[in-house]
Amino acid sequence: MYIIFKDKKLEKTCLNQRRLIQKLGPENGRKMIQRLDSLRAADSLGIMLEFRIGGCHLLKEDRKGTCGLFLEHPYRLIIEPVWDVEPEDISQVNYYEVTVIRVLEVIDYHGN
C-alpha cells in the first residue's frame, strides 16, 4: 500500500528510524518500523484486516472508520483509509479496494 501521513512533522519522524526510536522508545520505535513495513508490503487494507497483520483491527465509536495496529501495549498506531470518494456507509466498505492509507497518530486510547 501507499502510505501518507497526517502532517509533515509526523512524516518526518516516521521516515527517520533514529528519530522514531528516540521519540517512541526502542521497543515502540522498532514495532512502528515493522508496522510501516507491513503496510507498505500489503496489497490492500483488506489483507491487513483479514490476517490481522500487526494486530490490525477496525476501531469503533468515536474512532469509527479508522484502524489500530498493535505497538507495545497499550500503544496503537492509528491509520485511516484514503478514499477517492468518501463512502456513505462505512459498514459497507470493501477494504480490499483500499490501497492508500493515512497514518494519523500513535496513542494509548484505552484511557489508563
C-alpha positions in Angstrom: 0.0 0.0 0.0 0.9 3.6 -0.3 1.3 5.5 3.0 0.7 9.2 3.6 0.9 11.0 6.9 -1.4 13.3 8.7 1.2 16.1 8.7 4.8 16.8 7.7 6.1 16.6 11.3 4.7 13.0 11.7 6.0 12.1 8.3 9.5 13.4 9.1 9.5 11.4 12.4 8.2 8.2 10.8 10.7 8.2 7.9 13.7 8.6 10.2 14.5 5.5 12.1 16.7 7.2 14.7 14.2 9.9 15.4 11.3 7.4 15.6 13.1 5.3 18.2 14.1 8.5 20.1 10.5 9.7 20.2 8.7 6.4 20.9 11.4 4.5 22.7 13.3 1.4 21.5 10.5 -1.1 21.6 7.7 1.0 20.2 10.1 2.5 17.6 11.1 -0.9 16.3 7.5 -2.1 16.2 6.4 1.1 14.4 9.1 0.4 11.7 7.7 -3.2 11.4 4.1 -1.9 11.1 5.0 0.6 8.4 7.0 -2.1 6.5 4.0 -4.4 6.7 1.6 -1.7 5.5 3.9 -0.9 2.5 4.2 -4.6 1.7 0.4 -5.3 1.8 -1.7 -5.1 -1.4 -4.6 -3.7 0.5 -6.1 -2.8 3.9 -8.4 -5.8 3.5 -5.4 -8.1 3.6 -4.1 -6.4 6.8 -7.5 -6.8 8.4 -8.3 -10.4 7.3 -5.0 -11.8 8.5 -4.7 -9.3 11.4 -1.2 -8.4 10.4 0.3 -6.4 13.2 -2.9 -6.8 15.1 -4.7 -4.7 12.5 -8.3 -4.1 13.6 -11.2 -1.8 12.9 -12.0 0.7 15.7 -15.4 1.7 17.0 -17.4 4.6 18.5 -15.6 7.9 18.2 -12.8 6.2 16.2 -15.1 4.5 13.7 -13.6 4.5 10.2 -10.1 4.1 11.5 -7.9 1.1 12.2 -5.4 0.3 15.0 -2.3 -1.7 14.8 -0.5 -3.1 17.9 2.6 -1.5 19.2 4.0 -2.1 22.7 0.9 -2.3 25.0 -1.0 -0.1 25.5 0.1 2.0 22.4 -1.5 1.7 19.0 -0.7 3.0 15.5 -3.9 4.7 14.2 -4.4 4.7 10.5 -7.3 5.5 8.2 -8.2 4.6 4.6 -7.8 7.2 2.0 -10.9 7.2 -0.3 -11.3 8.6 -3.8 -15.0 9.2 -2.8 -16.0 9.1 0.8 -18.3 6.2 1.4 -21.8 7.0 2.7 -22.0 3.9 4.9 -18.6 2.8 6.4 -20.0 -0.6 7.3 -20.5 -1.5 3.6 -16.9 -0.7 2.6 -14.7 -3.3 0.8 -11.4 -2.8 2.4 -9.7 -4.9 -0.3 -10.1 -1.8 -2.5 -8.2 0.4 -0.2 -4.6 0.8 -1.4 -3.7 4.1 0.2 -3.8 4.8 4.0 -3.0 7.8 6.2 -1.1 7.5 9.4 -2.8 9.6 12.0 -1.1 9.1 15.3 0.4 6.8 17.9 -1.7 6.8 21.1 -2.9 4.9 24.1 -6.7 5.1 23.6 -7.5 2.7 26.4 -7.9 5.6 28.9 -5.5 4.3 31.5 
